[in-house]
Amino acid sequence: MNRIKDKINELNNLIDELKTIISLNMSEYKNDLKTKAACERYFERIVECITDICFLIIKYKKLDIPEDDKQAYDILYKNKLLTKDLCVNLKEAKGMRNILAHEYGKVDDELV
């Protein structure tokens, strides 16, 4: 349980750090490569942290072992630990994280 609390603290710290660098003006954001890179990296780390929390909850609750990250969200939804909307949003965030991390294509700055 302490590992889950530690990960939640880490998540909160990452979100707080991201808030300090977010530009409110989209055109400024699009032209500031350092801010874009920092926001993208924080987004990746936030999604990874959330996924770690999901796996820790699954282990703690002794639920089915997921084959991948997205299945972990499904398992938590199936066990009423996530809402359907949150499950869908986490899957979309994981997909965006993969695009950012593996440079699959052009990133839509407004989605980040």
VMD Tcl script that draws the C-alpha trace (Angstrom):
set ca {
  {0.00 0.00 0.00}
  {2.94 2.35 0.66}
  {4.09 1.95 -2.94}
  {0.67 3.10 -4.14}
  {0.83 6.14 -1.85}
  {4.36 6.91 -3.06}
  {3.21 6.71 -6.68}
  {0.24 8.97 -5.97}
  {2.63 11.51 -4.41}
  {4.89 11.21 -7.46}
  {1.88 11.74 -9.72}
  {0.80 14.84 -7.82}
  {4.34 16.24 -8.02}
  {4.49 15.63 -11.78}
  {1.13 17.35 -12.28}
  {2.24 20.31 -10.14}
  {5.46 20.62 -12.16}
  {3.55 20.45 -15.43}
  {1.23 23.22 -14.25}
  {4.23 25.51 -13.73}
  {5.28 25.31 -17.39}
  {1.97 25.18 -19.21}
  {1.48 28.06 -21.59}
  {-2.03 29.43 -21.79}
  {-1.45 30.78 -25.29}
  {-1.48 28.01 -27.93}
  {0.51 29.96 -30.52}
  {3.28 30.65 -27.98}
  {3.26 26.97 -26.99}
  {3.55 25.81 -30.61}
  {6.59 28.04 -31.16}
  {8.42 27.22 -27.91}
  {10.24 23.94 -28.50}
  {11.57 23.72 -24.94}
  {8.11 24.12 -23.41}
  {6.63 21.64 -25.88}
  {9.34 19.09 -25.11}
  {8.90 19.57 -21.36}
  {5.10 19.26 -21.56}
  {5.35 16.15 -23.71}
  {7.84 14.55 -21.33}
  {5.73 15.35 -18.27}
  {2.70 13.91 -20.06}
  {4.64 10.69 -20.75}
  {5.75 10.43 -17.14}
  {2.25 11.15 -15.81}
  {0.74 8.38 -17.95}
  {3.50 5.97 -16.89}
  {2.88 6.83 -13.25}
  {-0.87 6.30 -13.57}
  {-0.24 2.96 -15.26}
  {2.13 1.95 -12.45}
  {-0.60 2.81 -9.94}
  {-3.08 0.67 -11.89}
  {-0.73 -2.32 -11.83}
  {-0.04 -1.85 -8.12}
  {-3.78 -1.78 -7.38}
  {-4.27 -4.94 -9.46}
  {-1.50 -6.66 -7.52}
  {-2.78 -5.41 -4.15}
  {-6.35 -6.53 -4.90}
  {-5.11 -9.83 -6.41}
  {-7.02 -9.27 -9.65}
  {-6.42 -10.90 -13.03}
  {-2.94 -10.33 -14.43}
  {-3.12 -8.01 -17.45}
  {-1.23 -8.79 -20.63}
  {-0.64 -5.11 -21.35}
  {-1.26 -1.64 -19.97}
  {-4.60 -1.10 -21.67}
  {-5.89 -4.40 -20.35}
  {-4.96 -3.22 -16.85}
  {-7.42 -0.35 -17.25}
  {-10.09 -2.82 -18.43}
  {-9.51 -5.03 -15.40}
  {-9.94 -2.08 -13.05}
  {-13.10 -1.05 -14.90}
  {-14.47 -4.60 -14.78}
  {-13.89 -4.62 -11.02}
  {-15.61 -1.23 -10.62}
  {-12.40 0.56 -9.66}
  {-12.53 2.86 -12.70}
  {-15.47 4.45 -14.45}
  {-16.01 3.65 -18.12}
  {-15.10 7.23 -19.09}
  {-11.87 7.13 -17.11}
  {-10.99 3.75 -18.62}
  {-11.47 5.15 -22.13}
  {-9.53 8.33 -21.30}
  {-6.62 6.34 -19.88}
  {-6.46 4.21 -23.02}
  {-6.41 7.35 -25.16}
  {-3.73 8.91 -22.95}
  {-1.65 5.73 -23.23}
  {-1.99 5.88 -27.02}
  {-0.85 9.52 -27.04}
  {2.01 8.66 -24.70}
  {3.15 5.96 -27.12}
  {3.03 8.41 -30.03}
  {5.16 10.88 -28.05}
  {7.61 8.31 -26.73}
  {8.12 6.41 -29.97}
  {7.68 9.30 -32.41}
  {5.09 7.46 -34.51}
  {4.10 10.59 -36.38}
  {3.24 14.23 -36.19}
  {1.90 15.25 -32.81}
  {-1.17 17.46 -32.57}
  {0.02 20.15 -30.15}
  {-3.52 20.97 -29.09}
  {-4.07 17.38 -27.90}
  {-0.97 17.46 -25.73}
}
mol new
graphics top color blue
foreach p $ca { graphics top sphere $p radius 0.5 }
foreach p [lrange $ca 0 end-1] q [lrange $ca 1 end] { graphics top cylinder $p $q radius 0.2 }
display resetview
